[in-house]
Amino acid sequence: QLKQLLVETEKLSAEVLGLRGRSARLQLQLEVGTAPGVTPCHPWRPLVTLSHPVPPCARQVQQKQHRDTVAVYRSHLLQAAQGFMDEGVHAALLRILRAEAGAG
């Protein structure tokens, strides 16, 4: 039984090492702003067509909010890949998984 635990520990250690390497590569890609091999499945098109143009200052505010939101998501993903996750994020992900399991 101890031998099995040691073998399992070695496997998990190798997996963690691989995930850390992948995490480092993903972090570098995020910093550089590239994601090789990722292509959109369809051209982007707006979900809603506005009946009036958005003023430039409002557009800048929206863009900043979007960048801030993306930065938070990137931070959470990076922390999760490194093995650290905020308790609130973990709880939210568990709720999502339970909801999907219940619906499926």
C-alpha positions, 0 to 999 in steps of 0.5 A, spaced: 500 500 500 505 504 501 508 502 494 502 504 491 502 511 494 509 512 492 507 511 485 501 515 485 505 521 488 510 520 483 505 520 478 502 526 481 508 530 482 510 529 474 503 531 472 504 538 477 511 539 474 507 539 467 502 543 469 507 548 472 510 548 465 504 549 461 502 555 466 508 558 465 508 558 457 500 560 458 503 566 462 508 568 457 503 568 451 498 572 455 503 577 457 506 577 449 498 577 447 499 571 443 495 564 443 498 560 437 493 555 434 487 559 436 483 561 431 475 564 431 470 559 429 466 564 426 467 572 424 465 576 430 459 580 429 455 584 435 450 581 438 446 588 439 446 593 434 445 600 437 440 605 434 444 611 436 452 611 436 456 611 443 459 617 445 467 616 445 468 617 452 462 612 454 466 607 449 472 608 453 469 607 459 466 600 456 473 598 454 476 600 460 471 596 464 472 590 459 480 590 460 479 590 467 474 584 467 479 580 462 485 582 467 481 579 473 479 573 469 486 572 467 489 573 474 484 567 476 486 562 471 493 563 472 492 562 479 488 556 478 493 553 473 498 554 479 494 551 484 492 557 488 484 559 487 480 564 491 475 561 495 469 565 492 472 563 485 472 556 487 465 556 490 462 559 484 465 554 480 463 548 484 456 552 483 456 552 476 459 545 475 453 542 480 448 546 476 451 543 469 451 536 472 443 537 474 441 540 468 445 534 464 
